[in-house]
Amino acid sequence: MIPSFNNHFNKLLKRLNSNNNFILGLSGGKDSMSLLHLIKNFIDDERNVSIKCMPIIIDHNIRNVSEKEAKEVKKISQSLGFDTKIKKINMNKPNGNIQNWARKQRRFILHQKCLELSANLILGHHFDDQAETLFMRMTKNSGLAGLSGMSDISSWNGVFILRPLLFCKKKQIENFVRDKEIPYFEDISNNNHKFERVRTRFYLNCINKHIWPNISGDLNHFGNLNSDLLKKTNYHFNSWAKKNIIIHEAGAVRVDYDNLKTIFKKSYLFAVGIVGKIIQTVGGKEYSPKRKKTHDLLSSIFTKKIKKKTLGNVNVSFSQSYLFFVRENRNLNFDIKIEKNKYYIFDGRFLIKSSLSGKLVKNENSDLIVPDYKNPFHEYSYWINNSIPYLETLEGKTIKPHIYKINENSNLSKGIENCFNLYLINRFSM
């Protein structure tokens, strides 16, 4: 397993073509502990490839033994020569869907640390995890993007994510852990059928034994085919977007009405995909709206001539042959304290970095977008300006942000240096 991992990981590093500085999400389970040892072997064996890796253990503080286990995992990791950190979550736990809550908290902490250290993230998802993910998404009628599954290299809000074990089956990992006598810790929640992924794992095992012996392999093959198809459709998707969409760095979008209507008549799914990405960008949501909601919005605009609708914190309005997408001036939380030289996310739309400490404030007299008729967004300048945060420094000075666009697959290891920067996360990969 070590030679095949080294070869695969080397290829991923060449494809990534970024700095070889990594954070490893280390849970202490079989998958992440095997990955820890594989990376250790890679560092020892591949002397011509220099990488830095910091394992981070997230103590969710849910189970009584979590703190003890985290310390044990840290001790093992440090014995292999890794500088290892524990991050403890000290927050009130939700009453329901605690696994999803834990996943979001874990992802947030790892993401913040990656931004802080200009690092990429390594996670231990494997072949069988991919099959479970695809199965769950199929039951929820996911679109083409969802049914492509997880990628071995992806990005999220300025951080590249590597999953170098996607080619490994669970059985291979179990054999590796057993043969190398690698210590690990079991989370008892992995046997609790009230959680969706645990139920899915049980269903797939039953199907594999009694109905469909290679269901996990076929699901992975299905995901790969979808991924290839998605790359081809994205080429046309992005070509159309470049000609018909203007994305302002302050978080507003303009689309040619007639051309979008033509696309809607020919392929409503294509049009729904475009508008879903726009609303995700402008509204700052983690995911695009449900396809039915987006379809209903477009249908009402194109067939009933409704001039204004709202979806996903976004006002959609028709003016002078264009559709405009502008962030609603509600549900905006400006109450965020900023420490200098750290990254923050504002409203799910912007990454923030400041060379000065302070707090975010709303500026009623903002002039980021001047109501100038040469500006295609001049009609909406008041609403756009009021959705953008300014920085109030510790000395009480108010600073206007410098605003830029970054693609979702951008890496911020080399950022633009100003006092106060906002980076709009553009969900289009143009």
VOVEXKE-952857 format. One record per residue: residue in three letters; x, z, y of N, C-alpha, C in turn. Coordinates in steps of 0.05 Angstrom, whole numbers, plus 32768, in hexadecimal, padded with zeros to 4 digits. Each point is the difference from the previous one (the first is absolute). Example, Ala and Ser with C-alpha at 12.3 -4.5 7.8 and 13.67 -1.06 7.14 Angstrom:
BEGIN
ala8108809C7F8E7FEE80008018801280008018ser7FF97FF280158010800180187FF1800E8016
end
This chain:
BEGIN
met801180007FE87FEF80008018801180008019ile8018800D7FFF801180028018800A7FE58009pro800A7FEE7FED800A7FE680097FE97FEF800Dser7FE880017FF37FEA7FF0800B7FF7800A801Bphe8000801B80047FF9800B801980157FF88016asn801A80037FF980157FF980137FFD7FE38009asn7FFB7FEE7FED7FFD7FE480077FE87FFB8012his7FEA800D7FF97FE77FFC80108003800D801Bphe800B801780028003800E801A80137FF18012asn80157FF47FF580127FF0800F7FF27FE8800Dlys7FEE7FF37FF17FF17FEA800A7FED80088016leu7FF480187FFD7FEE800A8015800F8005801Aleu8018800B7FFD80108006801880087FE6800Flys80067FEB7FF180067FE6800C7FE87FF4800Earg7FE980037FF37FE77FF6800D7FF980108019leu8004801A7FFF7FF98011801680117FF98019asn801A7FFB7FFB80127FF880167FFD80138018ser8001801A7FFA7FFD80148015801780147FFCasn7FFF80168010801480147FFB7FFA800E7FE6asn801480087FF27FFC800D7FE57FFE801E8003asn7FF0800980127FFB801C80057FE380077FF6phe7FFE80127FED7FE680047FF27FF8801D8000ile7FE5800480007FF380197FF97FF37FFB7FE5leu800480137FEE7FF37FFF7FE67FEA80157FFEgly7FE77FF77FFC7FEB80137FFC8002800D7FE4leu800880197FFF8006800E7FE77FEB80157FFAser7FEF7FFA7FEC7FEA80127FFA800880147FEAgly80147FF97FF0800880127FEA7FF57FF77FE5gly7FEE7FEC80007FF47FF67FE880137FED7FF2lys7FF87FF67FE880117FEE7FF180097FE8800Fasp7FEE7FF4800F80067FE6800D801580048015ser7FFC80138012801380048016801A800B7FF7met7FFF80117FEB801A800C7FF680107FEB7FF2ser7FF37FEE7FF1800F7FEA7FF4800B7FEE8015leu7FF17FFA801680097FEF80168019800D800Dleu7FFF801B80048016800E800C80197FFC7FF0his7FFE80027FE580187FFC7FEF80097FE38000leu7FED7FEE800080077FE38000800F7FF9801Aile7FF8800B8016800D7FFA801A801C800D8000lys800280187FF4801A800D7FFD80137FEE7FF0asn7FF67FF57FEA80117FEE7FEF80077FE78010phe7FED7FF6800F80057FE88010801780058014ile7FFE8016800E801580078013801C80027FF3asp8000800C7FE8801980047FF1800B7FE57FF5asp7FED7FEF7FF680097FE87FF380057FE88013glu7FF07FFE801580037FEA8012801080088019arg801A80027FFC8012800A801580017FED8018asn7FFA7FE67FFB80017FED80167FE880008011val7FEB800F7FF87FE7800380107FFE801C800Bser80008003801A7FFF801A800C7FE380078008ile7FF580157FF57FE6800980088000801E8005lys7FEF800980127FFC801D80057FE480067FF8cys7FFC80167FF27FE580077FF77FFB801E8003met7FEB8007800F7FF8801C80037FE680057FF2pro7FFF800E7FEA7FE780087FF47FF180148010ile7FE67FFD80037FEF8013800E7FEA80097FEEile7FFD801A7FFD7FEB800C7FEF7FEA800A8012ile7FE87FF87FFA7FE9800980107FF280177FF0asp80018017800B7FF180177FF47FE58001800Ehis7FEC7FF77FF07FE47FFF800B7FF4801B8004asn800D80147FF37FF6801C80037FE480037FF5ile7FFA7FF17FEB7FE580027FF4800080127FE8arg80157FFE7FEF800280107FE8801380188005asn7FFB80167FF2801080188004801E7FFC7FFAval80057FEE7FED801C7FFC7FF7800E7FEA8010ser7FF37FF48014800B7FE8800D801A8006800Eglu80028017800D80198007800F801780047FEClys7FFB800D7FEA801480057FEC800A7FE57FF4glu7FED7FEF7FFA80077FE67FF480107FEF8014ala7FF880008019800E7FF18014801D80098002lys8005801A7FFF801B800A800180107FF87FE8glu7FF380007FE9800E7FF77FE780077FE38001val7FED7FF0800A80067FE3800280167FFB8014lys8001800F801680157FFD8014801B80077FF3lys800180157FF0801980087FF3800A7FEB7FEEile7FEE7FF37FF180097FEA7FEE800A7FE88010ser7FF27FFA801580087FE98010801B8004800Egln80048018800A80198007800D801780007FECser7FFB80087FE7801580007FEC800A7FE47FFAleu7FEF7FEB800680087FE57FFD800F7FF58018gly800280108015800F7FF980187FEF7FF68017phe7FE680037FFE7FEE7FF780157FFA80168015asp80017FF980197FF7801280157FE180007FFFthr7FF480157FF87FE380017FF97FF180148012lys7FE97FF780097FF0801180127FE480067FF3ile7FF6801780077FE480077FF97FEF8001801Alys7FEA7FF380007FED800180167FE6800C7FF6lys7FF98017800B7FE8800F7FF77FE97FFA8013ile7FE97FFB7FF47FE77FFB80107FF2801B8004asn7FFD800880187FF2801980067FE77FF98010met7FED7FF57FF27FE67FF8800D7FE980097FEEasn7FE98003800C7FE880067FF07FF97FE97FEElys7FFB80067FE77FF97FEB7FEC7FE37FF98003pro7FF97FE67FFB7FE47FF880017FF1800A7FE7asn7FE6800080027FF080097FE97FFE7FEA7FEBgly80017FE780097FFD7FEA7FED80177FED8002asn80037FEF7FEB80147FEA7FFF801C800A8008ile800880157FF3801A800C800880187FEF7FF9gln7FFD7FEF7FEB80167FEE7FFA80057FEB8015asn7FEA7FF6800B80037FEC8016800C800D8019trp7FF780198006800B800F8016801E80047FFCala800880087FE8801C80057FFA80117FE78003arg7FF47FE97FF7800E7FE7800280057FF8801Dlys7FEC8004801180037FF9801C80148012800Egln8000801A7FF980138013800C801C7FF97FF8arg80037FFA7FE6801B7FF97FF5800A7FE6800Earg7FEF7FED800280087FE6800C80088004801Dphe7FF08010800E80068004801D801B800D8004ile800680157FF0801A800E800380177FEE7FF9leu7FFE7FF17FEA80157FEE7FF880047FEA8014his7FEA7FF5800B80027FEB8014800E800A8019gln7FF880188009800D800B8018801E80047FFClys8007800A7FE9801D80047FFA800F7FE67FFFcys7FF47FEB7FF5800C7FE67FFF80057FF5801Dleu7FEC8003801180037FF7801C80168010800Eglu8000801A7FFB80148011800D801C7FF97FF8leu80047FF87FE7801B7FFA7FF680067FE37FFEser7FEE7FEF800A80037FE37FFD80057FF87FE3ala7FEF800C7FEF80047FFC7FE37FE87FF07FF4asn80047FF67FE87FEB7FF47FF07FF780147FEBleu7FE97FFB7FF57FF480137FED80007FF57FE4ile800880117FED7FFF7FF87FE37FEC80127FF2leu7FEE7FF37FF17FEB800E7FF180027FF97FE2gly7FF580117FEF80047FFD7FE37FE87FF47FF2his7FEF7FF0800D7FEA7FF37FF2800B7FEC7FEBhis7FF280007FE980097FEF7FEA7FEA7FED7FF6phe80067FF17FEB7FEF7FEB7FF57FE4800A7FFBasp7FFE80177FF37FE5800B7FF97FF180098019asp800E800B80147FF3800780197FF47FE8800Dgln800E7FE97FFE7FF67FE7800C7FE67FF87FF2ala7FFF80027FE67FE87FF97FF17FE880128008glu8006801A80037FEB801380087FF57FF9801Cthr80137FFA80127FF87FF9801C7FEE7FE78000leu80087FEB7FF17FF17FE77FFF7FE480057FF4phe7FFF80107FEB7FE780067FF37FED800E8013met800A8014800F7FEF800E80137FF67FEE8016arg80127FEE80097FF87FEE80157FEB7FEB7FF7met80037FF87FE77FEC7FED7FF57FE5800C7FFFthr7FFE801A7FF97FE6800D7FFE7FF38004801Clys80117FFD80157FF68003801B7FFD7FE5800Easn80027FEA7FF17FFD7FE5800B80147FFA8016ser801980087FFC80147FFA801480047FE28003gly800B7FF8801780067FE48006801A7FF87FF4leu80097FE8800780197FF57FF5801880128005ala8002800A8018801780118007800180197FEFgly7FE9800D7FFD7FFF80187FF080067FFB7FE2leu7FF77FE97FF680047FF97FE4801C7FF57FFBser80117FFF8014801C7FF97FFC801080187FF8gly7FF580188003800D80187FF8801780098013met801180117FF68017800A800F80177FEC7FFDser800F7FFD801580187FEF8000801980107FFCasp80147FF37FF48019800F7FFD800E8004801Aile7FFA7FEE801480098005801C7FE87FFB8012ser7FF98015800F7FEA7FFD80138008800F801Aser7FED800280128006800E80197FE7800E800Atrp80058015800F7FE9800F800C800A800D801Aasn7FF47FF680168006800C801A801E80038006gly800E7FEA7FFC801C800080088014800A7FEBval7FF680067FE88011800A7FEA7FFD7FEE7FE8phe80177FF77FF57FFF7FF17FE67FFE80147FE9ile7FF07FF87FEC7FFB80117FE980097FF07FE7leu8012800C7FF080097FF47FE77FF4800F7FE9arg7FF77FF07FEC7FF6800C7FE780107FF37FE9pro801880097FFB80117FF27FEC7FF980057FE3leu7FEC80107FFA7FF880057FE47FE77FF07FF8leu7FF67FEF80117FE77FF17FF980047FEF7FE7phe80187FF97FFA80057FF07FE8800280117FE7cys8000801B8003800380127FE97FE6800B7FF6lys7FFC80007FE77FE7800C7FF48004801E7FFElys7FEA800E80008001801D7FFE800F80097FE7lys7FFC7FF27FEA800E80077FE7801E7FFE8003gln80097FEC800E801D7FFD8005800B8018800File7FF1800880148009801780118000801A7FEFglu7FEB80037FF07FFF80187FEF801880017FECasn80067FE97FF580177FFE7FEE801A8006800Ephe80037FF680188018800580108003801D8006val7FEA800D80098001801C8006800780117FE8arg7FF47FF87FE98006800F7FE7801D7FFC7FF7asp80097FE78000801B7FFA7FF68016800D8011lys7FFB8000801A8014800B80137FFC801E8006glu7FEB800B7FF37FFA801C80037FFD8008801Dile7FF07FF0800E7FFC8004801D7FE980148003pro80058016800E7FEB801480057FEB7FF58013tyr7FE780087FFD7FEB7FF880127FEA80157FFFphe7FED7FFE80127FEA801380027FE57FF17FFFglu7FEE800A7FF17FE57FF47FFD7FED800D8014asp7FF17FF0800E7FEA800980117FE780017FF0ile7FF480177FFD7FE880037FEE7FE87FF0800Bser80017FF9801A7FEA7FF0800A7FFF7FE47FF5asn80177FF77FF380017FE67FF47FEF7FFE7FE7asn7FF580177FF77FEE80007FE97FE380078008asn7FFB8001801A7FE5800880097FF07FE78006his7FEB7FFC7FF07FF07FE880017FED7FFE8018lys8001801480117FF07FFD8019800D7FEE8014phe801A7FF97FFB800F7FEE80117FFE7FE47FF6glu7FFC7FED80127FFB7FE47FF880177FF47FF0arg80188005800980177FF37FF28003800C7FE4val7FFA80197FFC8002800C7FE57FEB7FF47FEEarg7FE77FFD800B7FEB7FF37FF080077FE37FF9thr800C7FF2801480077FE47FFB80157FFE7FEAarg801480128001801480007FEB7FF480057FE4phe7FED80127FFF7FF280057FE77FF07FE87FF6tyr7FF27FF380127FF17FE87FF980127FEA7FF6leu80167FFB800E80127FEB7FF8800D80057FE5asn800680197FFA800B80077FE67FEB7FFB7FEAcys7FE7800680057FEB7FFB7FEC7FFC7FE27FFCile7FFF7FF180167FFD7FE37FFE80177FF47FF1asn8018800A800680187FF57FF27FFF80057FE2lys7FF680187FF8800080077FE47FEA7FF17FF0his7FE97FFC800D7FE87FF87FF17FF67FE38006ile80077FF680187FF47FE6800880157FEB8008trp80128008801080127FEC800E801D800C7FFFpro800F7FF97FEB801A800C7FFB80157FFD8017asn7FFE7FEA800F80147FFC80157FF37FFF801Cile7FED801280047FF27FFF801A801280058018ser801380137FFD80128006801680127FE88007gly800A7FF27FEB80107FE980057FF07FE9800Dasp7FE87FFC7FF77FEF7FEB800B7FF88007801Dleu7FFB801980067FFA8008801B80177FFB8013asn801880067FF680187FFB801080047FE28005his7FFB7FF07FEB80037FE380027FEB7FF58014phe7FE8800B7FFF7FEB7FF8801380088007801Cgly800C8017800480098008801B80167FEE800Aasn80127FF77FEF80167FEE80087FF47FE58008leu7FED7FF67FF17FF37FE680077FF28002801Basn7FF3801680057FF280048019801580028017ser8016800D7FFB801580028014800B7FE58008asp80047FEE7FEC80097FE580057FEC7FF08010leu7FE680037FF97FEB7FF3800E7FFE800A801Dleu8004801A80037FFE800C801B80167FF58012lys80187FFC7FF680157FF580107FF97FE4800Alys7FF37FF07FEF7FF87FE580087FE980018015thr7FED80117FFC7FEA800180138009800C801Basn801480137FFE800A800C8019800E7FEB8011tyr800C7FEC7FF4800D7FEB80107FEC7FF28011his7FE97FF97FF57FEA7FF3800F7FF380148014phe7FFD80187FF67FF580168011801080038019asn801A80027FFE80118005801780037FE78011ser80007FE87FF480017FE880107FE77FFD8012trp7FE980077FF57FE77FFF8010800180158016ala800980187FF980018016801380127FF98018lys80177FF47FFB80127FFA80167FF47FED8014lys7FEE7FEE7FF77FF47FED80127FE7800B800Easn7FF380137FF47FE58008800A7FFE801D8009ile801580107FFC7FFE801C8007801680088014ile7FF8801080148014800C80127FFE801E7FFBile8016800D7FFA8001801C7FFC8011800D8017his7FF280108010800E800D8016800D80197FF6glu80198005800A800F80187FF77FF2801A8007ala7FED800080127FF1801880077FE980057FECgly7FFD7FEF7FEC7FED80057FEB7FE57FF38003ala7FFF7FE8800C7FE77FF1800180057FE47FF5val7FEB7FF37FF780037FE67FF37FEB7FED800Aarg80087FE680047FED7FEB800780017FEA7FEBval7FE97FF67FF87FFD7FEC7FEB7FEF7FE9800Aasp80087FE87FFA7FEF7FE880077FE680017FF0tyr7FEA8001800F7FE580047FF47FF97FE97FEEasp80017FE7800A7FF77FE97FF080107FFC7FE7asn801B8003800280117FFC7FE97FFB80167FEAleu7FFB801880097FFA80157FED7FE47FFB7FF3lys7FEE7FF680107FE57FFA7FF580027FEA7FEBthr80117FEC800580047FEA7FED800B800B7FE6ile801480128002800C800C7FE87FEB80107FF1phe7FEF800F800F7FEB80107FF47FED7FEF7FF0lys7FF97FE9800A7FED7FEE7FF2800D7FF47FE7lys801A7FFB8001800E7FF47FE9800780147FEBser800A80178009800880157FED7FFD801B800Etyr7FE9800D7FFC7FFC801A800E801480157FF7leu800A7FFE7FE8801480147FF7801A7FFD8010phe80087FE7800680187FFC80117FFC800C801Bala7FE87FFB800C7FFA800A801B7FFE801E8000val7FF4800C7FEB7FFE801D7FFD801C800C7FFEgly80127FF37FF2801C800A7FFD800E8001801Bile7FFC7FEA8010800D7FFF801A7FF580168012val7FE6800380027FF4801380128005801D7FF6gly800280037FE68007801B7FF5801B80098009lys80147FEE8000801B8006800A80008006801Eile7FEF7FF1800F7FFF8005801D7FF5801C8005ile7FEA80077FF37FF3801A8005801380167FF6gln800E7FFC7FEB801480147FF6801680048015thr80097FEA800D8015800280147FF6800E8019val7FE87FF7800A7FF6800B80197FF4801C7FFDgly7FF480057FE97FF3801A7FFC801180157FF4gly80187FF87FF6801380147FF67FF8800C7FE5lys7FEF7FF27FF17FF7800B7FE680157FFA7FEBglu800080117FEB80137FFC7FEA7FFA7FE77FF1tyr7FE67FFA7FFD7FF87FE87FF17FED7FEF8011ser7FFD7FE77FF97FED7FEF800C7FE4800A7FFApro7FEB7FFA80117FE580087FF97FF67FF47FE6lys7FEB800B7FF57FF47FF47FE97FF87FE38005arg80047FEF7FEC7FFB7FE380057FE37FFB8008lys7FED800F7FF57FE47FFB80077FFB8007801Dlys800C8016800A7FFD8007801C800B7FEB8013thr80187FF67FF8800C7FEB80117FF07FE67FFFhis7FF67FF97FE87FEF7FE87FFD7FE780038011asp7FF380177FFF7FE78005800F80067FFE801Eleu8017800A800980077FFE801C80037FE38009leu800F7FF07FF080047FE480077FE67FF07FFFser7FF080067FEB7FE77FF27FFD7FEE80058018ser7FFF8019800A7FEE80068017800A7FF38019ile801B7FFD8003800C7FF380187FFB7FE27FFFphe80047FF47FE87FFF7FE37FFE7FE47FF57FFEthr7FEE800F7FF37FE57FF57FFB7FEB800B8013lys8004801980097FEB800C801180098001801Elys80187FF68005800B7FFE801B8002801C800Eile800480157FEF8004801B800C801B8000800Dlys80018008801980197FFE8010801280187FFElys7FF680167FF4801180187FFE7FF980107FE7lys801580077FF17FFC80117FE8801780147FFFthr7FFD80147FEF801580147FFC800580047FE3leu801980017FF8800880067FE4801C800C8000gly800380167FF1801A800C7FFC800E8008801Aasn7FF2800D8012800B8008801A80077FE98013val7FF57FE87FFA80077FE8800F7FE67FF3800Casn80017FFB801A7FEB7FF0800D80067FE27FFCval7FED7FF17FF580037FE47FFD7FEC7FF28012ser800A7FF080137FEF7FF3801480077FE38004phe7FEC7FF0800880047FE4800580017FFA801Eser80147FF1800880037FF9801C80107FE68003gln7FF47FEC800D800F7FE88007800D7FF37FE8ser7FF17FFB7FEC80097FF17FE8801380107FEEtyr8002801A8005801280117FF07FF280197FF6leu800A800A7FE97FF9801B7FF8801680138008phe7FF98017800C8014801480087FFC80197FEFphe8016800B7FF6800080197FF1801080148010val7FF280168008800B801480127FFA801C7FF5arg8013801180007FFC801C7FF67FEB800E8010glu7FED800D7FF27FEC8011800E800E8017800Easn7FF580098016800B8017800E7FF3801A7FF6arg800180047FE67FF680197FF4801180057FE7asn7FFE80197FF6801080087FE9801E7FFC8004leu800980038019801C7FFD8007800C801C8005asn801480077FF0800C801A8002801B7FFE800Fphe80008007801A80188000800F8010801A7FFFasp7FF480137FF2800C801B8000801680027FEBile80177FF28005801680007FED801A8008800Flys800D80147FF6801A8008800C80167FEE7FF5ile80127FF8801180157FED7FF9801B800D8003glu80107FFF7FEB801C8008800180117FE78003lys80158002801080117FE98005800D7FF67FE7asn80037FE57FFF800E7FF27FEA7FF380047FE5lys7FE680067FFF7FF180007FE77FEA7FEC8002tyr7FF87FF67FE87FEA7FEC7FFF7FE5800E7FFCtyr7FEC7FF5800C7FE4800A7FFD7FEE7FE87FFDile7FE980057FF47FEB7FEB7FFF7FE980088012phe7FF87FEF80127FE9800580127FE97FEF7FF8asp7FE9800D7FF97FE77FF27FFB80027FEC7FE9gly801480027FEF80037FEE7FEA80087FE48009arg80047FFC801A80077FE5800B801D7FFD8008phe800B8016800B801A7FFE800C801480137FF3leu80197FF77FFD801680127FFB800B8008801Bile800780198004800A800A8019801C800B7FFClys80127FF98013801A800D800180078005801Dser80098018800780078007801B801B800E8001ser800F7FFA80158019800E80057FFC801A800Fleu7FE6800680077FFA8018800E7FEA800F7FF1ser8000801A80017FEB80107FF47FE980048014gly7FE880067FF57FE9800480117FE67FFF7FF0lys7FEB7FF6800C7FE77FFC7FF27FF27FE78009leu7FF07FF57FEF7FF17FE780067FE980088012val7FFA7FEE80147FE9800580127FF27FE58005lys7FE7800280087FF17FE9800880047FFC801Easn80047FE7800880047FFA801C7FE97FEF800Aglu7FEF800C80107FE87FF2800B80087FE98013asn80188001800B80087FEC801380157FED7FF4ser7FFF7FFD7FE680147FEF7FF37FFE7FE3800Aasp80187FF4800280017FE4800980107FEF7FECleu800080087FE7800E7FF17FEB7FF67FE37FFFile7FE67FFD80027FF47FE580017FF37FFD801Bval800A7FF080117FF47FFC801B7FE97FEC7FFEpro7FE98006800D7FEA7FED7FFF80057FE6800Fasp80127FF17FF480097FE6800C7FF47FEA7FEFtyr7FF47FEC800D7FF27FEB7FF280137FEF7FEFlys801A8002800480137FF17FF08004800E7FE5asn7FF880197FFF8002800F7FE77FE77FFC7FEFpro80027FF67FE87FE87FFB7FEF7FF080197FFBphe800B801780037FF280197FFB7FF7800E8019his80007FF280177FFB800D80197FE4800E8001glu7FEC7FF47FF37FE5800C80008000801C7FF4tyr801380057FEE7FFF80197FF0801780128008ser800C7FFC80178018800F80087FFA801E8001tyr7FE88007800B7FF9801D80038000800E7FE5trp7FF27FF47FED7FFD800C7FE5801A80017FF1ile800F7FEA8002801A7FFF7FF280138015800Casn80028001801A80128014800D7FF9801C7FF9asn7FE680067FFE7FF8801B7FFA800380087FE3ser80097FEE7FEF800580067FE4801D80047FFAile80117FFD8015801D80017FFD800B801B800Bpro8010800F7FF0800A8019800A80187FFD8013tyr800280128013801880038010800E801A7FF7leu801880058009800F80187FF9800280128018glu7FF880197FFD800580148014801780117FF7thr80177FFE800F8018800E7FF77FFD801E8005leu8014800F7FF68000801D800380028008801Dglu800A7FEE801180038005801C7FE67FF88010gly7FEC7FF57FF17FE77FF8800D7FFF7FE4800Alys80157FF07FFB80007FE480097FF17FEF7FECthr7FF07FED800A7FF07FEE7FEF800F7FE57FFEile80057FF77FE7800F7FE87FFB7FEF7FEB7FF2lys80017FE8800A7FF27FE97FF580107FF67FE7pro7FF17FF97FEA800F7FF77FE880097FE38003his80167FFA7FF280087FE47FFB7FF27FF87FE6ile7FF17FEB7FFF7FF17FF97FE8800A7FE67FF4tyr800180007FE5800A7FE97FF07FEE7FFD7FE8lys80037FE87FF37FF37FFC7FE7801480007FEAile7FF9800C7FE980107FFE7FE87FEE7FF77FE9asn800A7FF07FEE7FF07FF97FE9800080187FECglu7FED80017FEF7FFE80167FED801880017FEEasn800D7FE97FFB801880017FEF801A80018010ser7FFE8008801A801880038010800E801A7FF8asn801A80018005801080197FFC800A8009801Bleu7FFE801980068007800A801B801B800E8000ser80117FF97FED801B800C800180107FF98019lys7FF97FE8800C800C7FF880197FEA7FFC8014gly7FF88016800D7FEB7FFF8014800A7FFA801Cile7FED7FF9801180067FFC801C8001801B800Eglu8015800580108004801A800B7FF58001801Dasn7FEA800E80047FF58006801B7FF8801D8000cys7FF8800A80177FF7801C80017FE880067FEEphe7FED7FED80007FE780067FF17FF57FE57FF6asn80027FFC7FE57FF87FE77FF47FE780037FEFleu7FEE7FEC80027FEA7FFD7FED80037FE67FF1tyr7FFE80017FE680017FE87FEF7FE57FFB7FF3leu7FF27FEB80087FE77FFA7FF380057FF57FE4ile7FF3800C7FEC80047FF87FE47FED7FE87FFBasn800B7FE880007FF17FE87FFC7FFC7FFB7FE2arg7FE780017FF67FFB7FFE7FE480037FE37FF5phe80037FED801380057FE47FF7801E7FFE7FFBser80087FF17FEB801C7FFC7FFA800A7FE5800Bmet7FFA7FFC801A80077FE7800D801D80008008
end
